[in-house]
Amino acid sequence: MKDAASPAAAHLGELIRDLRHKTSMSRKLLAELSDLDISHIARLEGGIGNPTINSLIQLATAFDVSPTIFVEGLTAADLPEDIRPRSNIEYRRTHGIDDAS
């Protein structure tokens, strides 16, 4: 089994698996309810898939939860190593941009 792509991907995979188990739902049933391919669900649960906002909404609908549950508590630190977003304040500070300009 491959390692998760990031802490965020691992979190999402665990959450989907936990929700599926709590609802006694098979991957097959989740795939049918969410209108997603079963292999996509398996990748997401394994932390190696990269879901779109559409697929998160589809999963949330199947589980009867808010889509926000999938990103709650995540920060930029949970993203893959090659993705490093910065806040506007951080960008301005590191580039010596004065707020007065």
N, CA, C and O atoms as a GROMACS GRO file, in nm:
protein
  404
    1MET      N    1   0.084  -0.118   0.000
    1MET     CA    2   0.000   0.000   0.000
    1MET      C    3   0.089   0.125   0.000
    1MET      O    4   0.187   0.131   0.074
    2LYS      N    5   0.055   0.223  -0.082
    2LYS     CA    6   0.130   0.347  -0.090
    2LYS      C    7   0.106   0.432   0.033
    2LYS      O    8   0.002   0.421   0.100
    3ASP      N    9   0.204   0.517   0.063
    3ASP     CA   10   0.186   0.613   0.171
    3ASP      C   11   0.091   0.723   0.126
    3ASP      O   12   0.078   0.749   0.007
    4ALA      N   13   0.025   0.785   0.221
    4ALA     CA   14  -0.066   0.894   0.190
    4ALA      C   15   0.011   1.009   0.124
    4ALA      O   16   0.127   1.032   0.155
    5ALA      N   17  -0.056   1.078   0.034
    5ALA     CA   18   0.006   1.188  -0.039
    5ALA      C   19   0.039   1.306   0.053
    5ALA      O   20   0.130   1.384   0.024
    6SER      N   21  -0.034   1.319   0.161
    6SER     CA   22  -0.014   1.429   0.255
    6SER      C   23  -0.093   1.400   0.381
    6SER      O   24  -0.177   1.311   0.383
    7PRO      N   25  -0.065   1.477   0.488
    7PRO     CA   26  -0.149   1.461   0.608
    7PRO      C   27  -0.296   1.490   0.579
    7PRO      O   28  -0.384   1.427   0.638
    8ALA      N   29  -0.324   1.585   0.490
    8ALA     CA   30  -0.463   1.616   0.456
    8ALA      C   31  -0.529   1.497   0.387
    8ALA      O   32  -0.643   1.463   0.416
    9ALA      N   33  -0.457   1.434   0.295
    9ALA     CA   34  -0.510   1.318   0.224
    9ALA      C   35  -0.532   1.201   0.320
    9ALA      O   36  -0.631   1.129   0.309
   10ALA      N   37  -0.439   1.182   0.413
   10ALA     CA   38  -0.454   1.075   0.513
   10ALA      C   39  -0.575   1.102   0.601
   10ALA      O   40  -0.652   1.010   0.632
   11HIS      N   41  -0.593   1.227   0.642
   11HIS     CA   42  -0.708   1.266   0.724
   11HIS      C   43  -0.838   1.237   0.650
   11HIS      O   44  -0.931   1.179   0.707
   12LEU      N   45  -0.845   1.276   0.525
   12LEU     CA   46  -0.965   1.253   0.446
   12LEU      C   47  -0.994   1.104   0.432
   12LEU      O   48  -1.108   1.061   0.447
   13GLY      N   49  -0.890   1.027   0.404
   13GLY     CA   50  -0.909   0.883   0.389
   13GLY      C   51  -0.962   0.818   0.515
   13GLY      O   52  -1.053   0.735   0.510
   14GLU      N   53  -0.905   0.856   0.629
   14GLU     CA   54  -0.951   0.801   0.757
   14GLU      C   55  -1.095   0.842   0.785
   14GLU      O   56  -1.175   0.762   0.834
   15LEU      N   57  -1.127   0.966   0.753
   15LEU     CA   58  -1.263   1.016   0.777
   15LEU      C   59  -1.365   0.941   0.692
   15LEU      O   60  -1.470   0.901   0.742
   16ILE      N   61  -1.335   0.923   0.564
   16ILE     CA   62  -1.427   0.850   0.476
   16ILE      C   63  -1.445   0.707   0.526
   16ILE      O   64  -1.557   0.657   0.534
   17ARG      N   65  -1.335   0.642   0.560
   17ARG     CA   66  -1.341   0.504   0.609
   17ARG      C   67  -1.422   0.497   0.739
   17ARG      O   68  -1.505   0.408   0.756
   18ASP      N   69  -1.397   0.593   0.831
   18ASP     CA   70  -1.471   0.594   0.958
   18ASP      C   71  -1.621   0.616   0.936
   18ASP      O   72  -1.704   0.548   0.996
   19LEU      N   73  -1.654   0.710   0.849
   19LEU     CA   74  -1.796   0.736   0.820
   19LEU      C   75  -1.861   0.613   0.756
   19LEU      O   76  -1.975   0.578   0.787
   20ARG      N   77  -1.787   0.549   0.668
   20ARG     CA   78  -1.840   0.430   0.601
   20ARG      C   79  -1.866   0.318   0.702
   20ARG      O   80  -1.969   0.251   0.697
   21HIS      N   81  -1.772   0.299   0.793
   21HIS     CA   82  -1.789   0.194   0.894
   21HIS      C   83  -1.901   0.227   0.992
   21HIS      O   84  -1.979   0.140   1.031
   22LYS      N   85  -1.909   0.354   1.033
   22LYS     CA   86  -2.015   0.395   1.127
   22LYS      C   87  -2.154   0.376   1.068
   22LYS      O   88  -2.250   0.352   1.140
   23THR      N   89  -2.163   0.389   0.938
   23THR     CA   90  -2.292   0.374   0.872
   23THR      C   91  -2.311   0.234   0.814
   23THR      O   92  -2.409   0.208   0.744
   24SER      N   93  -2.217   0.145   0.843
   24SER     CA   94  -2.220   0.008   0.791
   24SER      C   95  -2.238   0.005   0.639
   24SER      O   96  -2.316  -0.074   0.585
   25MET      N   97  -2.164   0.092   0.572
   25MET     CA   98  -2.176   0.106   0.428
   25MET      C   99  -2.055   0.041   0.360
   25MET      O  100  -1.941   0.066   0.398
   26SER      N  101  -2.080  -0.039   0.262
   26SER     CA  102  -1.971  -0.096   0.184
   26SER      C  103  -1.920   0.009   0.085
   26SER      O  104  -1.988   0.109   0.059
   27ARG      N  105  -1.801  -0.013   0.032
   27ARG     CA  106  -1.751   0.077  -0.072
   27ARG      C  107  -1.844   0.076  -0.193
   27ARG      O  108  -1.867   0.180  -0.256
   28LYS      N  109  -1.896  -0.040  -0.223
   28LYS     CA  110  -1.986  -0.053  -0.338
   28LYS      C  111  -2.110   0.034  -0.319
   28LYS      O  112  -2.150   0.106  -0.410
   29LEU      N  113  -2.171   0.028  -0.201
   29LEU     CA  114  -2.289   0.109  -0.175
   29LEU      C  115  -2.254   0.258  -0.175
   29LEU      O  116  -2.327   0.339  -0.231
   30LEU      N  117  -2.141   0.293  -0.114
   30LEU     CA  118  -2.098   0.433  -0.114
   30LEU      C  119  -2.078   0.482  -0.257
   30LEU      O  120  -2.116   0.594  -0.291
   31ALA      N  121  -2.018   0.399  -0.340
   31ALA     CA  122  -1.998   0.436  -0.480
   31ALA      C  123  -2.131   0.460  -0.550
   31ALA      O  124  -2.146   0.556  -0.625
   32GLU      N  125  -2.228   0.374  -0.524
   32GLU     CA  126  -2.359   0.390  -0.586
   32GLU      C  127  -2.430   0.515  -0.536
   32GLU      O  128  -2.486   0.591  -0.616
   33LEU      N  129  -2.427   0.537  -0.405
   33LEU     CA  130  -2.495   0.654  -0.348
   33LEU      C  131  -2.431   0.785  -0.390
   33LEU      O  132  -2.500   0.883  -0.417
   34SER      N  133  -2.298   0.787  -0.396
   34SER     CA  134  -2.227   0.911  -0.428
   34SER      C  135  -2.206   0.932  -0.577
   34SER      O  136  -2.164   1.039  -0.619
   35ASP      N  137  -2.236   0.830  -0.657
   35ASP     CA  138  -2.213   0.834  -0.802
   35ASP      C  139  -2.064   0.855  -0.833
   35ASP      O  140  -2.027   0.928  -0.925
   36LEU      N  141  -1.981   0.787  -0.754
   36LEU     CA  142  -1.836   0.788  -0.776
   36LEU      C  143  -1.791   0.646  -0.805
   36LEU      O  144  -1.856   0.550  -0.763
   37ASP      N  145  -1.681   0.633  -0.874
   37ASP     CA  146  -1.626   0.501  -0.904
   37ASP      C  147  -1.568   0.440  -0.777
   37ASP      O  148  -1.505   0.510  -0.697
   38ILE      N  149  -1.590   0.312  -0.758
   38ILE     CA  150  -1.541   0.243  -0.638
   38ILE      C  151  -1.389   0.252  -0.626
   38ILE      O  152  -1.337   0.259  -0.514
   39SER      N  153  -1.318   0.253  -0.738
   39SER     CA  154  -1.172   0.264  -0.732
   39SER      C  155  -1.129   0.403  -0.685
   39SER      O  156  -1.026   0.418  -0.619
   40HIS      N  157  -1.208   0.505  -0.719
   40HIS     CA  158  -1.179   0.641  -0.672
   40HIS      C  159  -1.197   0.647  -0.520
   40HIS      O  160  -1.115   0.707  -0.450
   41ILE      N  161  -1.302   0.586  -0.472
   41ILE     CA  162  -1.324   0.582  -0.327
   41ILE      C  163  -1.210   0.508  -0.257
   41ILE      O  164  -1.164   0.552  -0.152
   42ALA      N  165  -1.166   0.398  -0.314
   42ALA     CA  166  -1.054   0.322  -0.255
   42ALA      C  167  -0.928   0.409  -0.250
   42ALA      O  168  -0.855   0.406  -0.151
   43ARG      N  169  -0.901   0.485  -0.357
   43ARG     CA  170  -0.783   0.573  -0.358
   43ARG      C  171  -0.796   0.682  -0.251
   43ARG      O  172  -0.700   0.712  -0.181
   44LEU      N  173  -0.916   0.739  -0.239
   44LEU     CA  174  -0.936   0.842  -0.138
   44LEU      C  175  -0.916   0.785   0.002
   44LEU      O  176  -0.851   0.846   0.086
   45GLU      N  177  -0.973   0.668   0.027
   45GLU     CA  178  -0.956   0.605   0.159
   45GLU      C  179  -0.810   0.573   0.187
   45GLU      O  180  -0.767   0.576   0.302
   46GLY      N  181  -0.735   0.541   0.083
   46GLY     CA  182  -0.593   0.512   0.100
   46GLY      C  183  -0.506   0.636   0.110
   46GLY      O  184  -0.384   0.625   0.130
   47GLY      N  185  -0.567   0.753   0.097
   47GLY     CA  186  -0.492   0.878   0.110
   47GLY      C  187  -0.411   0.912  -0.014
   47GLY      O  188  -0.321   0.996  -0.008
   48ILE      N  189  -0.442   0.848  -0.125
   48ILE     CA  190  -0.363   0.875  -0.246
   48ILE      C  191  -0.446   0.944  -0.355
   48ILE      O  192  -0.391   0.983  -0.458
   49GLY      N  193  -0.573   0.958  -0.333
   49GLY     CA  194  -0.657   1.026  -0.431
   49GLY      C  195  -0.657   1.176  -0.406
   49GLY      O  196  -0.620   1.223  -0.298
   50ASN      N  197  -0.699   1.250  -0.505
   50ASN     CA  198  -0.708   1.396  -0.495
   50ASN      C  199  -0.850   1.436  -0.533
   50ASN      O  200  -0.880   1.453  -0.651
   51PRO      N  201  -0.938   1.452  -0.434
   51PRO     CA  202  -1.078   1.476  -0.466
   51PRO      C  203  -1.104   1.618  -0.515
   51PRO      O  204  -1.035   1.712  -0.478
   52THR      N  205  -1.205   1.629  -0.599
   52THR     CA  206  -1.253   1.761  -0.639
   52THR      C  207  -1.358   1.805  -0.538
   52THR      O  208  -1.405   1.725  -0.457
   53ILE      N  209  -1.394   1.930  -0.544
   53ILE     CA  210  -1.502   1.979  -0.458
   53ILE      C  211  -1.631   1.905  -0.490
   53ILE      O  212  -1.712   1.879  -0.401
   54ASN      N  213  -1.650   1.871  -0.616
   54ASN     CA  214  -1.770   1.796  -0.655
   54ASN      C  215  -1.775   1.661  -0.585
   54ASN      O  216  -1.879   1.623  -0.532
   55SER      N  217  -1.663   1.588  -0.585
   55SER     CA  218  -1.665   1.456  -0.523
   55SER      C  219  -1.682   1.465  -0.372
   55SER      O  220  -1.742   1.376  -0.311
   56LEU      N  221  -1.630   1.571  -0.309
   56LEU     CA  222  -1.652   1.588  -0.165
   56LEU      C  223  -1.800   1.614  -0.135
   56LEU      O  224  -1.854   1.563  -0.037
   57ILE      N  225  -1.863   1.691  -0.220
   57ILE     CA  226  -2.007   1.716  -0.203
   57ILE      C  227  -2.086   1.587  -0.227
   57ILE      O  228  -2.183   1.559  -0.156
   58GLN      N  229  -2.045   1.509  -0.326
   58GLN     CA  230  -2.112   1.381  -0.353
   58GLN      C  231  -2.098   1.287  -0.232
   58GLN      O  232  -2.196   1.223  -0.193
   59LEU      N  233  -1.980   1.280  -0.175
   59LEU     CA  234  -1.958   1.194  -0.058
   59LEU      C  235  -2.039   1.244   0.061
   59LEU      O  236  -2.102   1.166   0.132
   60ALA      N  237  -2.037   1.375   0.083
   60ALA     CA  238  -2.112   1.432   0.194
   60ALA      C  239  -2.261   1.402   0.181
   60ALA      O  240  -2.328   1.372   0.280
   61THR      N  241  -2.312   1.412   0.060
   61THR     CA  242  -2.453   1.382   0.036
   61THR      C  243  -2.483   1.235   0.068
   61THR      O  244  -2.584   1.205   0.132
   62ALA      N  245  -2.396   1.146   0.025
   62ALA     CA  246  -2.416   1.003   0.052
   62ALA      C  247  -2.414   0.973   0.202
   62ALA      O  248  -2.488   0.887   0.250
   63PHE      N  249  -2.328   1.045   0.276
   63PHE     CA  250  -2.318   1.024   0.421
   63PHE      C  251  -2.418   1.109   0.499
   63PHE      O  252  -2.432   1.092   0.620
   64ASP      N  253  -2.486   1.201   0.431
   64ASP     CA  254  -2.581   1.292   0.496
   64ASP      C  255  -2.510   1.379   0.601
   64ASP      O  256  -2.557   1.394   0.714
   65VAL      N  257  -2.396   1.436   0.559
   65VAL     CA  258  -2.320   1.527   0.644
   65VAL      C  259  -2.287   1.652   0.562
   65VAL      O  260  -2.306   1.655   0.441
   66SER      N  261  -2.238   1.754   0.630
   66SER     CA  262  -2.196   1.876   0.561
   66SER      C  263  -2.060   1.851   0.494
   66SER      O  264  -1.974   1.785   0.552
   67PRO      N  265  -2.038   1.903   0.373
   67PRO     CA  266  -1.908   1.886   0.308
   67PRO      C  267  -1.793   1.948   0.388
   67PRO      O  268  -1.677   1.909   0.370
   68THR      N  269  -1.824   2.041   0.475
   68THR     CA  270  -1.718   2.106   0.553
   68THR      C  271  -1.647   2.007   0.646
   68THR      O  272  -1.534   2.032   0.688
   69ILE      N  273  -1.712   1.897   0.678
   69ILE     CA  274  -1.651   1.797   0.766
   69ILE      C  275  -1.517   1.746   0.710
   69ILE      O  276  -1.430   1.706   0.787
   70PHE      N  277  -1.502   1.749   0.578
   70PHE     CA  278  -1.383   1.694   0.515
   70PHE      C  279  -1.260   1.784   0.527
   70PHE      O  280  -1.147   1.737   0.514
   71VAL      N  281  -1.281   1.913   0.552
   71VAL     CA  282  -1.166   2.005   0.561
   71VAL      C  283  -1.152   2.069   0.699
   71VAL      O  284  -1.055   2.141   0.725
   72GLU      N  285  -1.246   2.043   0.784
   72GLU     CA  286  -1.244   2.100   0.918
   72GLU      C  287  -1.112   2.071   0.989
   72GLU      O  288  -1.070   1.956   0.998
   73GLY      N  289  -1.049   2.176   1.038
   73GLY     CA  290  -0.926   2.161   1.116
   73GLY      C  291  -0.798   2.150   1.033
   73GLY      O  292  -0.689   2.151   1.090
   74LEU      N  293  -0.809   2.139   0.903
   74LEU     CA  294  -0.689   2.129   0.819
   74LEU      C  295  -0.630   2.267   0.793
   74LEU      O  296  -0.702   2.366   0.784
   75THR      N  297  -0.498   2.271   0.780
   75THR     CA  298  -0.428   2.397   0.750
   75THR      C  299  -0.327   2.372   0.638
   75THR      O  300  -0.313   2.260   0.590
   76ALA      N  301  -0.259   2.477   0.598
   76ALA     CA  302  -0.157   2.465   0.493
   76ALA      C  303  -0.050   2.364   0.531
   76ALA      O  304   0.010   2.302   0.443
   77ALA      N  305  -0.024   2.347   0.658
   77ALA     CA  306   0.077   2.251   0.703
   77ALA      C  307   0.039   2.107   0.670
   77ALA      O  308   0.124   2.018   0.671
   78ASP      N  309  -0.088   2.082   0.642
   78ASP     CA  310  -0.136   1.948   0.610
   78ASP      C  311  -0.126   1.916   0.461
   78ASP      O  312  -0.156   1.804   0.419
   79LEU      N  313  -0.085   2.012   0.381
   79LEU     CA  314  -0.073   1.992   0.237
   79LEU      C  315   0.056   1.918   0.202
   79LEU      O  316   0.145   1.907   0.286
   80PRO      N  317   0.065   1.867   0.079
   80PRO     CA  318   0.190   1.801   0.037
   80PRO      C  319   0.309   1.897   0.046
   80PRO      O  320   0.292   2.018   0.037
   81GLU      N  321   0.427   1.841   0.062
   81GLU     CA  322   0.550   1.920   0.077
   81GLU      C  323   0.573   2.017  -0.038
   81GLU      O  324   0.629   2.125  -0.017
   82ASP      N  325   0.531   1.980  -0.159
   82ASP     CA  326   0.558   2.066  -0.275
   82ASP      C  327   0.456   2.179  -0.292
   82ASP      O  328   0.465   2.256  -0.387
   83ILE      N  329   0.361   2.188  -0.202
   83ILE     CA  330   0.262   2.295  -0.206
   83ILE      C  331   0.281   2.379  -0.080
   83ILE      O  332   0.259   2.330   0.030
   84ARG      N  333   0.321   2.503  -0.098
   84ARG     CA  334   0.345   2.591   0.016
   84ARG      C  335   0.276   2.725  -0.002
   84ARG      O  336   0.341   2.824  -0.036
   85PRO      N  337   0.146   2.731   0.019
   85PRO     CA  338   0.077   2.859   0.008
   85PRO      C  339   0.119   2.952   0.123
   85PRO      O  340   0.158   2.906   0.230
   86ARG      N  341   0.110   3.080   0.098
   86ARG     CA  342   0.141   3.179   0.202
   86ARG      C  343   0.026   3.277   0.213
   86ARG      O  344  -0.044   3.303   0.115
   87SER      N  345   0.010   3.331   0.330
   87SER     CA  346  -0.092   3.434   0.348
   87SER      C  347  -0.041   3.564   0.286
   87SER      O  348   0.078   3.580   0.262
   88ASN      N  349  -0.132   3.656   0.261
   88ASN     CA  350  -0.096   3.786   0.207
   88ASN      C  351   0.002   3.857   0.300
   88ASN      O  352   0.098   3.919   0.254
   89ILE      N  353  -0.022   3.849   0.430
   89ILE     CA  354   0.065   3.914   0.529
   89ILE      C  355   0.206   3.854   0.522
   89ILE      O  356   0.304   3.928   0.520
   90GLU      N  357   0.215   3.722   0.518
   90GLU     CA  358   0.346   3.656   0.509
   90GLU      C  359   0.418   3.696   0.381
   90GLU      O  360   0.538   3.723   0.383
   91TYR      N  361   0.346   3.698   0.270
   91TYR     CA  362   0.406   3.735   0.142
   91TYR      C  363   0.462   3.877   0.147
   91TYR      O  364   0.575   3.902   0.106
   92ARG      N  365   0.382   3.968   0.199
   92ARG     CA  366   0.426   4.108   0.207
   92ARG      C  367   0.548   4.121   0.298
   92ARG      O  368   0.639   4.197   0.268
   93ARG      N  369   0.549   4.048   0.408
   93ARG     CA  370   0.662   4.055   0.502
   93ARG      C  371   0.788   4.001   0.438
   93ARG      O  372   0.894   4.064   0.449
   94THR      N  373   0.781   3.886   0.372
   94THR     CA  374   0.901   3.825   0.313
   94THR      C  375   0.952   3.900   0.190
   94THR      O  376   1.067   3.883   0.151
   95HIS      N  377   0.866   3.983   0.130
   95HIS     CA  378   0.908   4.061   0.013
   95HIS      C  379   0.930   4.208   0.047
   95HIS      O  380   0.947   4.290  -0.043
   96GLY      N  381   0.929   4.240   0.176
   96GLY     CA  382   0.958   4.375   0.219
   96GLY      C  383   0.858   4.478   0.168
   96GLY      O  384   0.894   4.593   0.144
   97ILE      N  385   0.734   4.438   0.154
   97ILE     CA  386   0.630   4.528   0.106
   97ILE      C  387   0.567   4.597   0.227
   97ILE      O  388   0.514   4.531   0.316
   98ASP      N  389   0.575   4.727   0.229
   98ASP     CA  390   0.520   4.806   0.340
   98ASP      C  391   0.371   4.828   0.318
   98ASP      O  392   0.328   4.853   0.206
   99ASP      N  393   0.295   4.819   0.424
   99ASP     CA  394   0.150   4.840   0.413
   99ASP      C  395   0.115   4.981   0.367
   99ASP      O  396   0.006   5.004   0.315
  100ALA      N  397   0.206   5.074   0.385
  100ALA     CA  398   0.180   5.213   0.348
  100ALA      C  399   0.190   5.236   0.198
  100ALA      O  400   0.147   5.341   0.149
  101SER      N  401   0.247   5.140   0.123
  101SER     CA  402   0.265   5.165  -0.021
  101SER      C  403   0.141   5.146  -0.101
  101SER      O  404   0.143   5.163  -0.223
   0.00000   0.00000   0.00000
